[in-house]
Amino acid sequence: MTELEILRRRRELVVLSAELQRATLARRLDNVQRHPLHTALGVAKSAASVSLAVKAAAVVAGRIARRRKGAEPHRKPSFVSRWSWLLRLLPVGRAFPVLKFLNR
């Protein structure tokens, strides 16, 4: 076996090793994307973006309702509106820091 044949064989082995590493990495990435925790975090991310739209819609609806009602005497807020104000103050970024990672 000549030196040139040895070098060709080494090259083939290096290429084969690189292809195997690439296949292993692709398989691992597929497994990560199929992980149940990743799915749950995706749902949490979509829920956070939906809640932002709901918050904005609630603010707009509240302003429209106030304009139509005019000046009424102040009433005690309902249970739902009190909880919606608390949810508005919830720092989603601090409560779910992984959402920033998923936004990349």
N, C-alpha and C positions, 0 to 999 in steps of 0.2 A: 504494500500500500504506500503510495507516494505521499509526500507532504501536502500536495494540492488536494488529494482526495480526503485526507484527514481534515483539512481546513473546510472543505465543502460539507463534510459530515458534521463538524462542529457547528457550522452555520445553520444547517438543517435542524439540529437539536436546539439551538438558541431560538430559531423561529417557532418551532413546535412548542417550546416552553412559553414563549410570549403569547401564543394563541391560547394555550391552556390557562394561563393567568387571566387573559381577557375574558375567556368563557366563564371562569370562576367568578370574576368580579361582576359580570353581567347577571349571573345566576343569583349572587348575593343581593344585588340591587333589586332584582325582581322579588326576592323573598322579603326584603325590607318594605317594599311598596305593598305587599300583600299582608303585612302584619296587622293584626286587629287593632293595635294601639294606634298605628298610623291612620287607619280608617276612622277611629274615634276622634282623633285630633282633627282630621279633615271635616268631620261633622261639626266639631266645636268651632272651627274656623268659619264655616259657612253660617252657623248659628250666630256668631258674633257679628258678621257682616249683615245678616238679616235683622238682628236686633238694632243695629245702627239705623237701618232704613225705617224700622218701626218707630224708633225714637223720633226721627225727623218728621215722619208722618203725624205722630201724636202732637208734636209741637205746632205744626201747621194747622192741624184740625182744631187744636185748642185756641189758637189765635182767631181762626175763622169763627168759631163758636162764640168767643168773647165779643167779637164785633157785632154779631147778629143779636146777641142777648142785650147788649147795652149795659148800663150800670145797674147791677142787681146787688142786693145786700149779700155780704160775705157769708157763705155756708161752710160747714165743716166738710173737708174733702172726704170722698169715699175711700173705702179700704183699698180698692184697686189703684186709685190715683196716688194714694200715699206710697204704696209699694212701687209704683212706676217711678216716682221721684227717687226712691232709694236705689232702684236699679240704674237710674240715670247717673247716679253718683258713683257707681261701682267702677273702679279702675280695671277695665278688662285687660289692659296690657300687663298690669302687675299680677292680676289673678291668674292669667294664662300666658306666661312669658313665652311659651312655645309657639304661640301664634305669630310672633315676630319672625321666628325661624321659618315657619311655613310660608310666609309672605315673600320670601326671596325668589 
